[in-house]
Amino acid sequence: MPLTEKKSNPPVFSALPDEALMEHVVRGSEAAFAALVDRYRNRIINLVSRFISDRDRAQEIAQEVFLRIYVHRERYRPNGKFSTWMYTIAVNLAKNEIRRRVRSKGVVSLDKLIEVAGDSGKFVADPTQKPDRRLHQREVQEYVEEALKRLPEKFREVIVLRDIQQLSYEEIEEVLGIPGGTVRSRINRARTSLQEMLGDLVEGGIDEL
């Protein structure tokens, strides 16, 4: 099934919850599948691109995610949450891509600035600011992205899933296949590491911007 964006879907499908749509997909409904693609395509592209920092490649991987969903649709169990199953596939493919890149450690492009590192309000762009200050804040964002690049993969992935994709702790457990205590521990350690790397900006430098 090609990953294409439909101009419109039958209302009966676009209004259905994910799990109900998947029931139709399991029975071979291409319209139901198109509705799921329309609903999640951009989210999956954004998720993968934050893992690998390559939007073009992320689009290709998103294509593969949905192809796998359709090809293996009969493996879906209606008692499980569809989005968890989908995110599991996407994360695994993204991690495979990271491992495939011999010269790359895997990077994250974070467009929500420093929400994961504490006082995000100081970094939120103000449209009334002078151009030179806005430029400086773009530099701050680059600093944040660089800090995220330095996080080990196991810490970076939980930050992306929790603070960017806003998955629950339970969903992250299922997606990554690790215990809840490990999820919480990794998130706390990742946030602490980010705070340390961004300490100069968070604790003092920002007030002078």
Backbone as CSV, one residue per row, in Angstrom:
resi,resn,N_x,N_y,N_z,CA_x,CA_y,CA_z,C_x,C_y,C_z
1,MET,0.842,-1.197,0.000,0.000,0.000,0.000,0.875,1.243,0.000
2,PRO,0.726,2.133,-0.952,1.526,3.360,-0.950,1.085,4.305,0.143
3,LEU,2.056,5.016,0.713,1.756,5.979,1.768,1.429,7.299,1.101
4,THR,0.148,7.546,0.894,-0.281,8.782,0.241,-1.320,9.458,1.099
5,GLU,-1.419,10.754,0.961,-2.411,11.499,1.717,-3.663,11.675,0.867
6,LYS,-4.773,11.158,1.352,-6.038,11.261,0.647,-6.635,12.647,0.864
7,LYS,-7.290,13.162,-0.146,-7.944,14.459,0.000,-9.112,14.375,0.961
8,SER,-9.765,13.222,0.962,-10.880,13.051,1.879,-11.083,11.577,2.125
9,ASN,-11.665,11.245,3.268,-12.003,9.876,3.613,-13.475,9.822,3.961
10,PRO,-14.096,8.672,3.758,-15.500,8.553,4.141,-15.670,8.922,5.607
11,PRO,-16.626,9.767,5.935,-16.823,10.189,7.327,-16.907,9.028,8.296
12,VAL,-17.470,7.913,7.836,-17.615,6.770,8.727,-16.260,6.289,9.196
13,PHE,-15.217,6.460,8.393,-13.871,6.049,8.788,-13.127,7.144,9.538
14,SER,-13.174,8.359,9.044,-12.408,9.433,9.673,-12.876,9.709,11.096
15,ALA,-14.111,9.350,11.414,-14.643,9.605,12.754,-14.407,8.449,13.718
16,LEU,-13.950,7.316,13.213,-13.777,6.142,14.063,-12.493,6.219,14.883
17,PRO,-12.491,5.637,16.085,-11.247,5.546,16.857,-10.275,4.574,16.190
18,ASP,-9.010,4.653,16.578,-7.967,3.846,15.940,-8.297,2.357,15.915
19,GLU,-8.699,1.844,17.066,-8.902,0.399,17.175,-10.030,-0.080,16.268
20,ALA,-11.079,0.735,16.140,-12.174,0.377,15.245,-11.718,0.421,13.789
21,LEU,-10.887,1.420,13.462,-10.341,1.489,12.106,-9.526,0.247,11.787
22,MET,-8.715,-0.178,12.759,-7.871,-1.351,12.520,-8.694,-2.604,12.293
23,GLU,-9.853,-2.666,12.895,-10.716,-3.817,12.638,-11.099,-3.870,11.160
24,HIS,-11.362,-2.709,10.583,-11.674,-2.652,9.150,-10.429,-2.943,8.312
25,VAL,-9.268,-2.456,8.770,-8.026,-2.703,8.042,-7.718,-4.199,8.019
26,VAL,-7.913,-4.854,9.148,-7.671,-6.300,9.227,-8.515,-7.044,8.195
27,ARG,-9.705,-6.506,7.944,-10.582,-7.142,6.952,-10.262,-6.694,5.531
28,GLY,-9.218,-5.868,5.387,-8.751,-5.501,4.055,-9.259,-4.174,3.520
29,SER,-9.815,-3.330,4.371,-10.345,-2.048,3.905,-9.223,-1.049,3.644
30,GLU,-9.041,-0.677,2.385,-8.026,0.306,2.032,-8.440,1.708,2.477
31,ALA,-9.730,1.975,2.494,-10.205,3.287,2.941,-9.913,3.504,4.420
32,ALA,-10.108,2.460,5.219,-9.804,2.558,6.647,-8.306,2.743,6.853
33,PHE,-7.516,2.041,6.053,-6.061,2.182,6.146,-5.634,3.604,5.780
34,ALA,-6.231,4.160,4.732,-5.912,5.526,4.320,-6.252,6.521,5.425
35,ALA,-7.334,6.256,6.156,-7.712,7.140,7.252,-6.667,7.105,8.361
36,LEU,-6.126,5.914,8.650,-5.073,5.804,9.658,-3.803,6.517,9.213
37,VAL,-3.460,6.359,7.937,-2.272,7.032,7.404,-2.423,8.541,7.530
38,ASP,-3.577,9.057,7.127,-3.826,10.500,7.225,-3.712,10.979,8.669
39,ARG,-4.168,10.162,9.600,-4.199,10.544,11.009,-2.816,10.580,11.632
40,TYR,-1.941,9.669,11.207,-0.664,9.501,11.906,0.579,9.765,11.070
41,ARG,0.436,10.013,9.804,1.606,10.151,8.934,2.599,11.194,9.445
42,ASN,2.137,12.399,9.704,3.043,13.459,10.142,3.652,13.168,11.508
43,ARG,2.878,12.553,12.388,3.402,12.230,13.713,4.558,11.231,13.614
44,ILE,4.400,10.239,12.742,5.449,9.233,12.601,6.683,9.839,11.948
45,ILE,6.491,10.674,10.944,7.634,11.336,10.310,8.376,12.182,11.330
46,ASN,7.649,12.947,12.140,8.285,13.785,13.152,9.021,12.955,14.191
47,LEU,8.396,11.871,14.621,9.033,10.996,15.602,10.359,10.455,15.074
48,VAL,10.324,9.894,13.879,11.533,9.281,13.325,12.603,10.330,13.046
49,SER,12.193,11.490,12.550,13.172,12.527,12.224,13.883,13.024,13.474
50,ARG,13.220,12.963,14.622,13.879,13.379,15.864,14.902,12.339,16.324
51,PHE,14.739,11.116,15.890,15.726,10.093,16.199,16.933,10.184,15.272
52,ILE,16.697,10.443,13.995,17.786,10.326,13.025,18.199,11.649,12.388
53,SER,17.463,12.730,12.654,17.793,14.063,12.127,17.930,14.066,10.610
54,ASP,16.994,13.425,9.948,17.009,13.362,8.477,15.555,13.188,8.035
55,ARG,14.914,14.307,7.684,13.484,14.251,7.404,13.167,13.446,6.146
56,ASP,14.010,13.554,5.130,13.765,12.781,3.910,13.784,11.288,4.202
57,ARG,14.789,10.857,4.955,14.875,9.443,5.321,13.729,9.073,6.260
58,ALA,13.333,10.003,7.126,12.218,9.745,8.039,10.930,9.478,7.265
59,GLN,10.734,10.175,6.157,9.557,9.936,5.327,9.575,8.532,4.741
60,GLU,10.757,8.082,4.353,10.883,6.726,3.820,10.590,5.687,4.897
61,ILE,11.106,5.942,6.099,10.866,5.003,7.192,9.400,5.004,7.597
62,ALA,8.767,6.173,7.568,7.336,6.236,7.857,6.552,5.402,6.853
63,GLN,6.971,5.461,5.591,6.349,4.634,4.556,6.435,3.160,4.947
64,GLU,7.619,2.778,5.416,7.819,1.375,5.797,6.981,1.008,7.016
65,VAL,6.841,1.943,7.950,6.015,1.689,9.133,4.595,1.315,8.716
66,PHE,4.011,2.125,7.849,2.626,1.866,7.443,2.504,0.634,6.550
67,LEU,3.522,0.389,5.751,3.509,-0.835,4.958,3.499,-2.058,5.869
68,ARG,4.305,-2.013,6.908,4.346,-3.144,7.843,3.012,-3.297,8.569
69,ILE,2.421,-2.180,8.927,1.116,-2.247,9.588,0.104,-2.947,8.693
70,TYR,0.110,-2.593,7.407,-0.866,-3.189,6.495,-0.548,-4.658,6.213
71,VAL,0.713,-4.929,5.934,1.107,-6.306,5.597,0.871,-7.249,6.772
72,HIS,1.154,-6.754,7.971,1.018,-7.588,9.167,-0.234,-7.249,9.967
73,ARG,-1.246,-6.746,9.295,-2.451,-6.288,9.989,-3.135,-7.377,10.797
74,GLU,-2.987,-8.615,10.368,-3.655,-9.697,11.091,-2.980,-10.003,12.422
75,ARG,-1.790,-9.452,12.631,-1.108,-9.660,13.908,-1.627,-8.718,14.989
76,TYR,-2.325,-7.684,14.575,-2.834,-6.716,15.541,-3.884,-7.361,16.433
77,ARG,-3.772,-7.094,17.735,-4.736,-7.623,18.693,-5.606,-6.471,19.191
78,PRO,-6.924,-6.548,18.978,-7.820,-5.438,19.322,-7.845,-5.075,20.794
79,ASN,-7.333,-5.956,21.668,-7.299,-5.604,23.090,-6.117,-4.693,23.421
80,GLY,-5.248,-4.453,22.441,-4.116,-3.559,22.643,-4.374,-2.211,21.984
81,LYS,-3.644,-1.195,22.416,-3.794,0.133,21.858,-3.053,0.224,20.534
82,PHE,-3.732,0.653,19.489,-3.118,0.703,18.167,-1.880,1.586,18.131
83,SER,-1.964,2.774,18.739,-0.842,3.709,18.670,0.407,3.132,19.314
84,THR,0.252,2.330,20.360,1.408,1.702,21.000,2.082,0.731,20.046
85,TRP,1.282,-0.072,19.368,1.805,-1.015,18.371,2.524,-0.256,17.262
86,MET,1.924,0.804,16.783,2.498,1.595,15.702,3.815,2.243,16.134
87,TYR,3.835,2.849,17.328,5.057,3.489,17.814,6.174,2.466,18.019
88,THR,5.817,1.262,18.444,6.821,0.221,18.613,7.514,-0.081,17.289
89,ILE,6.728,-0.211,16.234,7.287,-0.454,14.905,8.174,0.709,14.479
90,ALA,7.687,1.926,14.676,8.431,3.116,14.246,9.745,3.260,15.001
91,VAL,9.712,3.073,16.307,10.930,3.207,17.108,11.952,2.141,16.721
92,ASN,11.497,0.921,16.528,12.420,-0.146,16.145,13.081,0.141,14.805
93,LEU,12.322,0.647,13.849,12.899,0.972,12.538,13.867,2.146,12.651
94,ALA,13.510,3.127,13.478,14.404,4.273,13.669,15.706,3.832,14.318
95,LYS,15.625,2.954,15.302,16.832,2.468,15.971,17.682,1.624,15.026
96,ASN,17.034,0.878,14.154,17.782,0.112,13.157,18.540,1.046,12.221
97,GLU,17.898,2.161,11.871,18.549,3.133,10.995,19.765,3.755,11.684
98,ILE,19.624,4.047,12.971,20.746,4.606,13.717,21.921,3.635,13.720
99,ARG,21.628,2.365,13.981,22.697,1.367,14.021,23.353,1.205,12.659
100,ARG,22.569,1.411,11.601,23.088,1.232,10.250,24.099,2.304,9.879
101,ARG,23.982,3.444,10.521,24.858,4.565,10.167,26.193,4.443,10.899
102,VAL,27.173,4.033,10.183,28.468,3.758,10.787,29.090,5.007,11.387
103,ARG,28.964,6.124,10.732,29.647,7.332,11.170,28.777,8.244,12.027
104,SER,27.533,7.845,12.250,26.624,8.702,13.005,26.217,8.027,14.293
105,LYS,26.102,8.804,15.353,25.644,8.292,16.644,24.136,8.387,16.769
106,GLY,23.480,9.057,15.809,22.041,9.298,15.916,21.804,10.610,16.618
107,VAL,20.978,11.447,16.033,20.732,12.762,16.612,19.251,13.049,16.674
108,VAL,18.919,14.039,17.451,17.531,14.443,17.621,17.387,15.893,17.216
109,SER,16.382,16.205,16.424,16.073,17.595,16.124,14.848,17.970,16.939
110,LEU,15.003,18.842,17.921,13.947,19.122,18.888,13.375,20.499,18.655
111,ASP,12.119,20.567,18.213,11.530,21.860,17.886,10.738,22.452,19.045
112,LYS,10.729,21.774,20.176,10.035,22.338,21.331,11.040,22.931,22.318
113,LEU,12.236,23.226,21.814,13.285,23.870,22.596,13.617,23.078,23.849
114,ILE,13.468,23.702,25.003,14.066,23.162,26.216,13.034,22.674,27.222
115,GLU,11.861,22.295,26.738,10.802,21.854,27.652,11.269,20.686,28.512
116,VAL,12.116,19.829,27.937,12.549,18.646,28.670,13.599,18.974,29.718
117,ALA,14.130,20.216,29.702,15.241,20.537,30.587,14.873,21.506,31.701
118,GLY,13.611,21.809,31.857,13.236,22.643,32.987,12.438,23.856,32.604
119,ASP,12.965,25.037,32.891,12.226,26.291,32.752,12.153,26.698,31.294
120,SER,11.191,26.143,30.572,11.097,26.389,29.137,10.634,27.796,28.819
121,GLY,9.967,28.450,29.751,9.430,29.770,29.470,10.488,30.769,29.049
122,LYS,11.683,30.613,29.563,12.750,31.538,29.230,13.178,31.422,27.780
123,PHE,12.833,30.294,27.139,13.289,30.050,25.783,12.202,30.249,24.740
124,VAL,10.989,30.524,25.173,9.893,30.666,24.223,10.025,31.986,23.474
125,ALA,9.973,31.900,22.146,10.165,33.100,21.335,9.028,34.092,21.552
126,ASP,9.368,35.342,21.662,8.398,36.417,21.809,8.400,37.218,20.507
127,PRO,7.269,37.272,19.768,7.250,37.958,18.470,7.547,39.447,18.561
128,THR,7.479,40.031,19.774,7.751,41.457,19.927,9.234,41.747,20.139
129,GLN,10.032,40.676,20.239,11.442,40.874,20.496,12.151,41.455,19.285
130,LYS,13.271,42.108,19.535,14.091,42.632,18.463,14.741,41.483,17.695
131,PRO,15.048,41.706,16.412,15.638,40.634,15.592,16.901,40.044,16.174
132,ASP,17.762,40.868,16.794,19.013,40.340,17.308,18.769,39.378,18.459
133,ARG,17.719,39.636,19.266,17.410,38.721,20.368,16.809,37.418,19.841
134,ARG,15.955,37.518,18.823,15.393,36.301,18.244,16.507,35.441,17.656
135,LEU,17.481,36.065,17.037,18.602,35.323,16.482,19.344,34.577,17.576
136,HIS,19.529,35.251,18.717,20.221,34.621,19.818,19.447,33.408,20.315
137,GLN,18.140,33.503,20.352,17.340,32.369,20.804,17.418,31.204,19.821
138,ARG,17.565,31.508,18.533,17.788,30.413,17.582,19.113,29.728,17.876
139,GLU,20.075,30.497,18.304,21.354,29.918,18.688,21.200,29.052,19.934
140,VAL,20.338,29.491,20.839,20.050,28.685,22.024,19.451,27.345,21.617
141,GLN,18.533,27.368,20.660,17.920,26.130,20.201,18.977,25.195,19.627
142,GLU,19.924,25.756,18.889,20.997,24.936,18.339,21.817,24.308,19.462
143,TYR,22.004,25.062,20.534,22.749,24.557,21.684,22.001,23.379,22.313
144,VAL,20.686,23.527,22.418,19.865,22.452,22.983,19.954,21.207,22.115
145,GLU,19.856,21.379,20.812,19.939,20.239,19.904,21.291,19.547,20.025
146,GLU,22.343,20.335,20.165,23.675,19.760,20.317,23.767,18.955,21.607
147,ALA,23.151,19.466,22.673,23.153,18.736,23.935,22.418,17.407,23.796
148,LEU,21.326,17.405,23.071,20.567,16.176,22.878,21.352,15.147,22.067
149,LYS,22.165,15.623,21.123,22.993,14.717,20.341,23.942,13.922,21.234
150,ARG,24.336,14.540,22.335,25.323,13.918,23.209,24.717,12.905,24.162
151,LEU,23.396,12.888,24.257,22.751,11.909,25.123,22.895,10.510,24.533
152,PRO,23.196,9.518,25.351,23.187,8.132,24.869,21.810,7.771,24.316
153,GLU,21.788,6.865,23.370,20.534,6.514,22.694,19.429,6.133,23.666
154,LYS,19.766,5.357,24.711,18.720,4.875,25.618,18.064,6.012,26.391
155,PHE,18.797,7.121,26.600,18.211,8.283,27.272,17.485,9.187,26.281
156,ARG,18.052,9.319,25.095,17.434,10.177,24.084,16.067,9.638,23.678
157,GLU,15.940,8.322,23.532,14.681,7.772,23.047,13.546,7.961,24.039
158,VAL,13.843,7.857,25.351,12.754,8.043,26.317,12.324,9.500,26.383
159,ILE,13.282,10.424,26.200,12.942,11.844,26.194,12.043,12.164,25.002
160,VAL,12.387,11.632,23.837,11.584,11.880,22.642,10.173,11.325,22.822
161,LEU,10.067,10.111,23.328,8.758,9.479,23.472,7.911,10.148,24.555
162,ARG,8.545,10.534,25.658,7.775,11.102,26.769,7.491,12.587,26.583
163,ASP,8.526,13.377,26.324,8.377,14.829,26.341,8.015,15.429,24.993
164,ILE,8.249,14.708,23.927,7.898,15.218,22.605,6.636,14.539,22.081
165,GLN,6.638,13.211,22.049,5.457,12.486,21.585,4.390,12.362,22.668
166,GLN,4.765,12.623,23.907,3.840,12.648,25.044,3.159,11.302,25.280
167,LEU,3.901,10.236,25.105,3.393,8.923,25.446,3.385,8.783,26.968
168,SER,2.476,7.968,27.463,2.444,7.702,28.895,3.612,6.785,29.256
169,TYR,3.905,6.690,30.554,4.970,5.798,30.998,4.654,4.355,30.613
170,GLU,3.399,3.993,30.738,2.992,2.628,30.408,3.193,2.335,28.921
171,GLU,2.881,3.315,28.072,3.074,3.129,26.638,4.553,3.002,26.293
172,ILE,5.388,3.793,26.965,6.833,3.703,26.710,7.352,2.338,27.134
173,GLU,6.831,1.808,28.231,7.198,0.456,28.656,6.965,-0.540,27.523
174,GLU,5.788,-0.451,26.907,5.430,-1.389,25.849,6.259,-1.160,24.593
175,VAL,6.444,0.105,24.218,7.176,0.418,22.998,8.624,-0.049,23.086
176,LEU,9.266,0.198,24.226,10.684,-0.122,24.372,10.924,-1.488,25.002
177,GLY,9.875,-2.076,25.573,10.024,-3.392,26.178,10.887,-3.386,27.429
178,ILE,10.781,-2.321,28.229,11.555,-2.225,29.466,10.610,-1.934,30.623
179,PRO,11.006,-2.281,31.865,10.125,-2.077,33.018,9.844,-0.597,33.282
180,GLY,8.734,-0.335,33.957,8.346,1.034,34.251,9.371,1.779,35.082
181,GLY,9.986,1.073,36.040,11.010,1.705,36.857,12.208,2.150,36.035
182,THR,12.553,1.357,35.030,13.666,1.711,34.147,13.303,2.922,33.302
183,VAL,12.056,2.967,32.827,11.601,4.112,32.041,11.748,5.393,32.853
184,ARG,11.233,5.379,34.076,11.292,6.580,34.921,12.730,6.960,35.261
185,SER,13.547,5.963,35.527,14.942,6.231,35.854,15.673,6.873,34.681
186,ARG,15.437,6.353,33.476,16.119,6.897,32.303,15.655,8.317,31.993
187,ILE,14.358,8.571,32.154,13.846,9.917,31.907,14.467,10.903,32.894
188,ASN,14.519,10.523,34.160,15.107,11.407,35.165,16.579,11.664,34.882
189,ARG,17.309,10.623,34.513,18.733,10.787,34.237,18.953,11.624,32.976
190,ALA,18.079,11.428,31.983,18.205,12.213,30.746,17.960,13.683,31.023
191,ARG,16.937,13.987,31.795,16.635,15.380,32.108,17.752,16.012,32.940
192,THR,18.290,15.240,33.883,19.391,15.755,34.693,20.604,16.065,33.829
193,SER,20.899,15.166,32.900,22.045,15.368,32.011,21.854,16.609,31.156
194,LEU,20.633,16.804,30.648,20.359,17.984,29.839,20.502,19.257,30.667
195,GLN,19.996,19.221,31.890,20.096,20.390,32.761,21.549,20.747,33.034
196,GLU,22.371,19.726,33.214,23.785,19.982,33.471,24.461,20.599,32.249
197,MET,24.161,20.038,31.067,24.792,20.545,29.843,24.312,21.951,29.502
198,LEU,23.077,22.249,29.898,22.508,23.558,29.585,22.563,24.509,30.773
199,GLY,23.321,24.119,31.803,23.339,24.877,33.042,23.645,26.347,32.865
200,ASP,24.635,26.660,32.060,25.013,28.058,31.894,23.864,28.884,31.329
201,LEU,23.111,28.287,30.389,22.007,29.014,29.777,20.820,29.120,30.731
202,VAL,20.503,28.026,31.397,19.320,28.007,32.253,19.511,28.843,33.503
203,GLU,20.706,28.773,34.103,20.909,29.384,35.404,21.337,30.844,35.353
204,GLY,21.950,31.279,34.248,22.437,32.633,34.270,22.365,33.373,32.955
205,GLY,22.805,32.719,31.897,22.952,33.410,30.638,21.681,33.941,30.035
206,ILE,20.584,33.250,30.247,19.328,33.626,29.603,18.852,34.996,30.075
207,ASP,19.058,35.303,31.339,18.580,36.582,31.860,19.216,37.773,31.167
208,GLU,20.340,37.543,30.535,21.045,38.636,29.879,20.757,38.730,28.393
209,LEU,19.928,37.806,27.872,19.653,37.819,26.442,18.874,39.073,26.042
